[in-house]
Amino acid sequence: MLPLVPTHFAPVTAQQDVPRPRPDVTPVTPPAPSAGNAGVELERRPDEQALKDEYQRRRKRREQADGTLEGEALEELEEVEELGEGVQAAPRKGLWIDVEV
């Protein structure tokens, strides 16, 4: 059996450690705004909706320049998807494809 610890001995804990001296260097703080660079600021980016609208406008201009209408493009896409389903269902064994490079 261990000997009893006298009551006048206090256990050493983290709260009883000697406080560390603070450094002389002050912490870094953000610079205060000055009147000299008040006209200079970061660019403001347009919000998401404005970007989407601009993308749609450019797409419509390209489609009009190409001469393809959106409805025709959707019909062609549906035809390609239908053909793709038929090709995927076909067995691949023994299928030869000629590729020109």
N, C-alpha and C positions, 0 to 999 in steps of 0.2 A: 504494500500500500504506500502511496506517495504521501510525503509530509504535507500538512495543511499550509496554504498560502496565508501569510499574515494579512489582516484586513487593512493595514495602512499602505500596502502596496497596491497601487491602482494599475490595471492592465493598460498597456500602451495600445492606442488605437489610432486610426488615421486622423481623427479630429484633434488629437493631442500632439501631432507632429509640429515641428517648428515651422512657422510660416516662412515661405521663400520671399526674398526681397524682390520688389517689382523692378523691371528693367527701366533704364533711363529713357529708352527710345519710346516715343509715343506710338500707338497703333495707327495704321494707315486709315485715313478717312477719305471719303469721296470728295473731289474738289468742289468748291462752291462755285456756282455759276457767276461769271463776270460779265460786265457790260461789253467787253471787247469782242467776245465771240457770240453775241446774242443772235446774230444773223445766220450763223452756221449751225445746222442741225442735221440729224440723220434723215435720209430719204424715207418718205412714208410709202409703204407698199400698198397697192390697191387691195381691197378685200377680195375674198374668194369669188363672190358673185360677179364682180366686175371682170375678173380674169375669165370666168366661164362665158360671160357674154361676149367678150372680145374673141375668144376661141370660136364661138358659134358664128360670129360675123365673118371671121376670116375663112371658116369652112364653107359658108354659103358663097362667098366671093369666089373661092377656088372651084366650087361645083359649077357655078355659072360660067366661069371661064372655060372649064372643061366641056361644058355642054351636057353634062349628065345631071339629071334631076334626082332628087332624093328618093322619090318613089321608084324610079327605075333601078337605082342602086339597091334598094331593099328587095325588089323582086329578084335581081340577080343573086343576091346573098341567099335568099330562100332556095333558089334553084341549086346553088352550090351545096347548101346544107343537105338537100334531098339527095343529091348525087353522092355526097360524102357518106351518108347513112348506108346507101347501097353498096359502096365500095368496102365499108367496114364490115358489113355482114358477109361478104364474099370470102371464100376460103383463100388463103394466101399461098398455099403450097402449089408450086408449079407455075406461078404467075411471073411472066417475063415482061420487063419494061425496057423499051429502047430509050436511052438518054443520050442526047447529043450535047457535047461540050464545046 
